[in-house]
């Protein structure tokens, strides 16, 4: 075991201690959870609007093509990214998927890597 491994084992205990300490100071716990739930729902709604309406509308406007085939092609990299919660884990799958569908290798390597660096 290294110091990092030991730290990683005790990290959840530290996080729970920090959160529970702050929860004890909250007077209206139900109201706080309701506010947090509303915030989470608002963020999720915004993300779904962006993914399902805004992005396809721009794609359709700029290319005059349906975005559905692109979503179908990128389904596997999306599932890897969301399943692992890591854009880095999805990067090789994304590059392979782009190359497999005829995207120039230089572009297929540069654009996802650049986007990954910018956390896009």
N, C-alpha and C positions, 0 to 999 in steps of 0.2 A: 504494500500500500504506500502511496505517496501522499503528501500533504493535500494535494488537490482532491484525491479520492476521499480522504477523511473529511475534508471540507464539504464535498458534495453529499456525503452521507448525512451530515448534520445540518445542511442548508434548509431542508423542509422544516425542521424543528425551529430554526431561527425565524423563518418566514411566518410560521403559525404563531410564534410568540409575538412578533411585531403586529400582526393583524389582530390577534385576540386582545392585545393591550389597547389598541385603538377602539375595538368594538366595546370594550368595557366603559369607555368614555362617552359613548353615544347614548343620548337620553331616549330618543325615539327610534328604536331599532327597526321596527316595521316600516316606518316612513323612510328611513335610510335605504332599506332593501328595495322598497318600491321605487325610489328615485334611481337607484342603480339599475334596477330592471328596466325602467323606462329609458335610461341612457343606452343600455345594451340593445334594446329593441329598436331605438332610433338609429343607432349605428348600423345594425343589421339591415334595416329597411333602406338606408342610404346605400349600402353596399349592393343590395339586390337591385335597386333602381339603376345603379351605375352599371352592373354586370348585365342586366337583362333589358335595359332600355337605352341608356346613353351610349355605351360602347357599340352595340349593334347598329344604332342609328348613325353614328359617325362612320362606321365601316360601310354601311349601305350608301351613305351620302358620298363618301370618297371613292368607292370602288364600283358602285352600281351593281353589286353582287350581294347575294344572301350571306349573312354571317353564319348560318347554321352549319355548312360544311367545315368551316374553320373551327367552330366549337366541337364538332365531332372529331376532327383530327387532333385537337389539343385536349381531349377528354382525359387521356391517360396521364399526361404530365400534370393536369389540374388535380387529378385524384391523388397522385403521388405527393404533390405540394400540400394539399389539405390534409391528407392522411398522416404525413410525417411532420406537419407544421414547419417545414423547412424548404425554403426556396433553393437552398444549396443541394439538397437531396434530389430535387426535381430537375436541376440544371442538366445533368447528362441525358436524362430521359427527354427533356425538351429539345436539346440539340439533335439527338438521334431521330426524334420525330420530325423535326424540320428538314433534316437531310433526307430522310426517307420519303418525304413528299416533295422533293425537287427544289428545295431552297438552296441557293448557292452556299457552299460550305463556309466561305468566309463570313457571310452574313449570319448563317446559322450558329457560328461560334461567337461572333462579336456581339450581336444584339442581346441574346439572353444573358451573356456574361456581364455586359454593361448594365442591363436592367437589374441583374442580381446584385451588382455592386451598389446600385442606387436604391436597393430595397423596393423595386417596383413590382 
